[in-house]
Amino acid sequence: MSRSATRAGASAVAAVMLMSAAAGLARAEPSSTPPNLRPLPGAVVDGVDKVVPPAPYPRSKRIPQRSRAPGYDRATLELRDAIMPDPVGDPMFDRWPRGLEKREPGDILATRDVARTTGFLVTVPIRSARMLKFRSTDVQNQPIFGTATVIEPRAPWKGKGPRPILVNNVPINGVGTECTTGYTLAHGWSDKTNQTDLFPPTTQLALARGYTVVVPDHEGPRQSYADTELAGRIVLDSVRAAAKYKPKRYAKGRVAMTGYSGGAIATNGAAKVLGEYAPDLKGRMVGAALGGVPADFRLLAQAMNANIATGVMLAATLGVARERPEILNLTNNLGQWLATSPLKNSCGSDYGMAAPFLLPAQILSKNKDPFNSPTARRVYDLTKMPDAEADLPLYIYHGGQEIWIPVQGSRNLYAEQCKLGANAVYREVAGEHLSAAVIGYPEAVSWLDARLRGVPAKGECSSP
């Protein structure tokens, strides 16, 4: 991208910011749609592409494997390729193996010993730590690869049966490859590392209790932040991969999952796609604890759009768009500038840079009513999966004073699963997102521990 193009784009973006600030959100007639999800004035929407030039991303002569998808035109796939995270120089994460279509989900593609860096970070004595690269499936039902780290403790398992496995779905707060937990466990701590990779100390506690821990990179090779279905498939294939890597150690023990916030997206997805995508694992999966659950993306948009959380919402939208390219057809020139900018590699607080502008995300769309468009409604439904019953016991918890991830989403998830016949428990604890993660943690860990020790879960759906 040339400096002149960058300067032209920056000037145009500044003009749009002023135009948007002057116009404000549409003064629409009374509606059930929250004010921050209503259309912007038509003059603003129509004027964006007049002041913002097209984004200068490269047009590929050949669409790379990572950006192909059936049923989309070339222009959409070229834009899809331009919004993908940049390579990081590590073939474990960058290289797409040939012949993926000939492999089965969970088949091992490569392994790497990461015991030295992982052992230092988890601070608990370990016997081994191995990164697995395996075959998985994206939401277009196309073959992809996934990565996960399998950590075996030095502590013995003293319970009955084979050593259990805890799948720790750590929040991956970012859209760049260096944001992933697996990258940190393989390469060591850096300024891209998420604090949640090692705190709360779920991995450490599980290892100390003699459990094997699997840490999936559940955003997949495209870093598809926040796509529920994709994350669920990656998680389940990480369990399959561990079993195929060392069947005698990892193919028979009980398996439980846990995740908070972004990790709860993956845990929720895995629970809901288990019966359809991985029925072979149903007999081993004994429970899933998920807290601070972003269970309804429409509620998230209502909470996060046009305020200091907008950057997080835009990062999630970018992540989902990497899996569902139809979203890209809603973007205007300004949206394409942003999606193809260095922000596509950002981690954690980096997308907080959007916060000072408090801009409504509608300014990035050529659709006058993007949050209520047919595409948006379809994505809300696909990421919520409201008709999918979890095929394992659930422990759901959430902070009653949540600001950005509305508690109503978890309440609705619990009610939804009870109606579908799932075995579920719900706990509402005091606090907002961060404090609730701490307050709700001890009981969630105890619940998981009981499942892994073989104690049957008692649902509470019939309780008054």
JONORTA-V392113 format. One record per residue. N is the residue number from 0. RES is the residue in one letter. SS is DSSP state (~ for helix, > for strand, _ for the rest). PHI is phi in whole degrees, 0 to 359 (* if undefined). D_CENTER is the distance of its C-alpha to the mean C-alpha in whole Angstrom. Layout:
# JONORTA-V392113
{{N,RES,SS,PHI,D_CENTER} {N,RES,SS,PHI,D_CENTER}}
This chain:
# JONORTA-V392113
{{0,M,_,*,29} {1,S,_,284,32} {2,R,~,294,33} {3,S,~,295,35} {4,A,~,295,32} {5,T,~,297,30} {6,R,~,296,33} {7,A,~,297,33} {8,G,~,296,30} {9,A,~,297,30} {10,S,~,296,33} {11,A,~,293,32} {12,V,~,300,28} {13,A,~,300,31} {14,A,~,296,33} {15,V,~,295,30} {16,M,~,299,29} {17,L,~,295,33} {18,M,~,298,33} {19,S,~,294,30} {20,A,~,296,31} {21,A,~,290,35} {22,A,~,281,34} {23,G,_,68,31} {24,L,>,288,29} {25,A,_,301,31} {26,R,_,274,34} {27,A,_,285,33} {28,E,_,293,36} {29,P,_,312,34} {30,S,_,208,31} {31,S,_,284,29} {32,T,_,285,26} {33,P,_,305,25} {34,P,~,305,27} {35,N,~,280,24} {36,L,~,249,23} {37,R,_,277,26} {38,P,_,296,27} {39,L,>,281,29} {40,P,_,306,32} {41,G,~,305,33} {42,A,~,295,35} {43,V,~,291,32} {44,V,~,299,30} {45,D,~,291,32} {46,G,~,275,33} {47,V,~,301,30} {48,D,~,289,31} {49,K,~,280,34} {50,V,~,253,34} {51,V,_,253,31} {52,P,_,288,31} {53,P,_,302,29} {54,A,_,293,26} {55,P,_,273,28} {56,Y,_,274,25} {57,P,_,290,27} {58,R,_,263,28} {59,S,_,284,27} {60,K,_,290,30} {61,R,_,223,28} {62,I,_,291,25} {63,P,_,297,23} {64,Q,~,303,21} {65,R,~,292,18} {66,S,~,250,18} {67,R,_,282,21} {68,A,_,199,20} {69,P,_,289,23} {70,G,_,91,24} {71,Y,_,245,23} {72,D,_,285,26} {73,R,~,297,27} {74,A,~,299,26} {75,T,~,295,22} {76,L,~,289,22} {77,E,~,295,23} {78,L,~,292,21} {79,R,~,302,18} {80,D,~,296,19} {81,A,~,290,20} {82,I,_,265,16} {83,M,_,289,15} {84,P,_,296,15} {85,D,_,288,18} {86,P,_,300,19} {87,V,_,247,20} {88,G,_,86,23} {89,D,_,242,21} {90,P,~,299,22} {91,M,~,299,20} {92,F,~,256,17} {93,D,~,270,19} {94,R,_,272,21} {95,W,_,269,20} {96,P,_,294,23} {97,R,_,282,26} {98,G,_,72,26} {99,L,~,300,23} {100,E,~,294,24} {101,K,~,268,27} {102,R,_,259,25} {103,E,_,263,23} {104,P,_,306,19} {105,G,_,95,19} {106,D,_,298,22} {107,I,>,283,23} {108,L,>,254,23} {109,A,>,193,23} {110,T,>,223,23} {111,R,>,211,24} {112,D,>,282,25} {113,V,_,237,24} {114,A,~,298,26} {115,R,~,296,27} {116,T,~,288,24} {117,T,~,294,22} {118,G,~,300,25} {119,F,~,294,26} {120,L,~,284,23} {121,V,~,278,22} {122,T,_,61,26} {123,V,_,240,27} {124,P,_,303,29} {125,I,>,236,28} {126,R,>,272,29} {127,S,>,197,27} {128,A,>,215,23} {129,R,>,230,22} {130,M,>,274,20} {131,L,>,249,19} {132,K,>,249,18} {133,F,>,218,18} {134,R,>,278,18} {135,S,>,219,16} {136,T,>,219,15} {137,D,_,272,13} {138,V,_,284,13} {139,Q,_,271,17} {140,N,_,62,18} {141,Q,_,257,18} {142,P,>,290,19} {143,I,>,224,16} {144,F,>,245,16} {145,G,>,226,13} {146,T,>,226,14} {147,A,>,203,14} {148,T,>,249,17} {149,V,>,255,20} {150,I,>,244,22} {151,E,>,253,25} {152,P,>,281,27} {153,R,_,278,31} {154,A,_,295,31} {155,P,_,284,33} {156,W,_,268,31} {157,K,_,256,34} {158,G,_,274,33} {159,K,_,275,34} {160,G,_,80,33} {161,P,_,296,30} {162,R,_,302,28} {163,P,_,288,25} {164,I,>,236,21} {165,L,>,254,19} {166,V,>,268,15} {167,N,>,261,13} {168,N,>,275,10} {169,V,_,291,10} {170,P,_,300,7} {171,I,_,256,7} {172,N,_,275,8} {173,G,>,174,9} {174,V,_,240,9} {175,G,_,254,12} {176,T,~,297,13} {177,E,~,290,15} {178,C,~,281,12} {179,T,_,288,11} {180,T,~,297,12} {181,G,~,299,14} {182,Y,~,295,16} {183,T,~,295,17} {184,L,~,296,18} {185,A,~,271,20} {186,H,~,247,21} {187,G,_,99,22} {188,W,_,297,21} {189,S,_,211,21} {190,D,_,288,20} {191,K,_,267,17} {192,T,_,289,16} {193,N,_,277,14} {194,Q,~,300,16} {195,T,~,286,14} {196,D,~,300,14} {197,L,_,231,17} {198,F,_,217,18} {199,P,_,301,18} {200,P,_,279,20} {201,T,~,298,19} {202,T,~,299,19} {203,Q,~,296,22} {204,L,~,297,24} {205,A,~,296,23} {206,L,~,295,24} {207,A,~,296,27} {208,R,_,272,28} {209,G,_,91,28} {210,Y,_,272,25} {211,T,>,286,23} {212,V,>,241,19} {213,V,>,248,17} {214,V,>,245,14} {215,P,>,280,11} {216,D,_,270,9} {217,H,_,283,7} {218,E,_,279,5} {219,G,_,77,9} {220,P,_,290,12} {221,R,_,265,11} {222,Q,_,54,8} {223,S,_,275,6} {224,Y,_,308,4} {225,A,_,84,3} {226,D,_,276,5} {227,T,~,299,6} {228,E,~,294,9} {229,L,~,300,8} {230,A,~,300,6} {231,G,~,299,9} {232,R,~,294,11} {233,I,~,300,10} {234,V,~,301,11} {235,L,~,293,14} {236,D,~,289,15} {237,S,~,292,15} {238,V,~,292,18} {239,R,~,300,20} {240,A,~,297,20} {241,A,~,300,21} {242,A,~,295,24} {243,K,~,283,25} {244,Y,~,292,25} {245,K,_,220,27} {246,P,~,303,28} {247,K,~,294,31} {248,R,~,264,28} {249,Y,~,239,25} {250,A,_,260,26} {251,K,_,234,28} {252,G,_,288,26} {253,R,_,297,24} {254,V,>,230,21} {255,A,>,234,19} {256,M,>,234,15} {257,T,>,211,14} {258,G,>,186,11} {259,Y,>,237,11} {260,S,_,59,9} {261,G,~,301,5} {262,G,~,290,7} {263,A,~,288,8} {264,I,~,301,6} {265,A,~,293,6} {266,T,~,294,10} {267,N,~,299,10} {268,G,~,298,9} {269,A,~,296,11} {270,A,~,297,14} {271,K,~,280,15} {272,V,~,263,15} {273,L,~,307,17} {274,G,~,297,20} {275,E,~,273,20} {276,Y,~,273,18} {277,A,_,223,19} {278,P,~,299,22} {279,D,~,294,24} {280,L,~,263,22} {281,K,_,303,22} {282,G,_,290,26} {283,R,_,259,24} {284,M,>,278,21} {285,V,>,253,22} {286,G,>,170,20} {287,A,>,220,16} {288,A,>,254,16} {289,L,>,223,13} {290,G,>,233,14} {291,G,_,55,13} {292,V,_,282,11} {293,P,_,281,10} {294,A,_,269,12} {295,D,_,219,13} {296,F,~,289,12} {297,R,~,292,16} {298,L,~,298,16} {299,L,~,295,14} {300,A,~,298,16} {301,Q,~,298,19} {302,A,~,280,18} {303,M,~,251,17} {304,N,_,285,19} {305,A,_,64,22} {306,N,_,209,21} {307,I,_,290,20} {308,A,_,263,17} {309,T,~,303,17} {310,G,~,300,15} {311,V,~,296,12} {312,M,~,297,12} {313,L,~,293,13} {314,A,~,297,10} {315,A,~,295,8} {316,T,~,297,11} {317,L,~,299,11} {318,G,~,299,8} {319,V,~,292,8} {320,A,~,297,12} {321,R,~,295,12} {322,E,~,266,11} {323,R,_,234,14} {324,P,~,297,16} {325,E,~,300,18} {326,I,~,297,17} {327,L,~,296,18} {328,N,~,289,22} {329,L,~,271,21} {330,T,>,279,21} {331,N,_,266,25} {332,N,~,301,26} {333,L,~,295,24} {334,G,~,298,21} {335,Q,~,287,21} {336,W,~,302,23} {337,L,~,294,20} {338,A,~,292,17} {339,T,_,261,20} {340,S,_,280,20} {341,P,~,302,20} {342,L,~,298,17} {343,K,~,291,15} {344,N,~,248,15} {345,S,_,284,14} {346,C,>,235,13} {347,G,~,48,13} {348,S,~,291,16} {349,D,~,303,17} {350,Y,~,280,15} {351,G,~,293,18} {352,M,~,297,20} {353,A,~,282,20} {354,A,~,300,21} {355,P,~,299,25} {356,F,~,276,25} {357,L,_,52,24} {358,L,_,281,23} {359,P,_,290,22} {360,A,~,296,20} {361,Q,~,302,22} {362,I,~,291,24} {363,L,~,263,22} {364,S,>,243,23} {365,K,_,272,26} {366,N,_,275,26} {367,K,_,292,28} {368,D,_,221,25} {369,P,~,296,22} {370,F,~,288,20} {371,N,~,244,23} {372,S,_,284,23} {373,P,~,304,23} {374,T,~,296,20} {375,A,~,298,18} {376,R,~,299,19} {377,R,~,294,18} {378,V,~,293,14} {379,Y,~,305,15} {380,D,~,289,16} {381,L,~,294,14} {382,T,~,276,11} {383,K,~,275,13} {384,M,_,48,15} {385,P,_,291,18} {386,D,_,259,20} {387,A,_,264,18} {388,E,_,277,20} {389,A,_,291,18} {390,D,_,265,20} {391,L,_,201,20} {392,P,_,297,21} {393,L,>,241,19} {394,Y,>,238,19} {395,I,>,251,18} {396,Y,>,221,18} {397,H,>,201,18} {398,G,>,282,20} {399,G,_,290,23} {400,Q,_,250,23} {401,E,_,303,19} {402,I,_,253,19} {403,W,_,268,16} {404,I,_,244,14} {405,P,_,306,17} {406,V,~,297,19} {407,Q,~,299,20} {408,G,~,297,16} {409,S,~,288,17} {410,R,~,300,20} {411,N,~,294,20} {412,L,~,298,17} {413,Y,~,298,20} {414,A,~,298,23} {415,E,~,300,21} {416,Q,~,290,21} {417,C,~,298,24} {418,K,~,296,26} {419,L,~,280,24} {420,G,_,100,26} {421,A,_,285,23} {422,N,_,269,24} {423,A,>,218,22} {424,V,>,229,23} {425,Y,>,231,22} {426,R,>,231,23} {427,E,>,254,23} {428,V,>,253,24} {429,A,_,288,25} {430,G,_,119,23} {431,E,_,267,20} {432,H,~,298,17} {433,L,~,285,18} {434,S,~,292,21} {435,A,~,294,20} {436,A,~,298,17} {437,V,~,278,21} {438,I,~,294,23} {439,G,_,275,21} {440,Y,~,294,20} {441,P,~,303,24} {442,E,~,292,24} {443,A,~,297,21} {444,V,~,294,22} {445,S,~,297,25} {446,W,~,298,24} {447,L,~,298,22} {448,D,~,300,25} {449,A,~,296,27} {450,R,~,296,25} {451,L,~,288,25} {452,R,_,274,29} {453,G,_,98,29} {454,V,_,281,30} {455,P,_,296,29} {456,A,_,279,27} {457,K,_,253,29} {458,G,_,287,27} {459,E,_,235,28} {460,C,_,299,27} {461,S,_,272,31} {462,S,_,290,32} {463,P,_,291,33}}
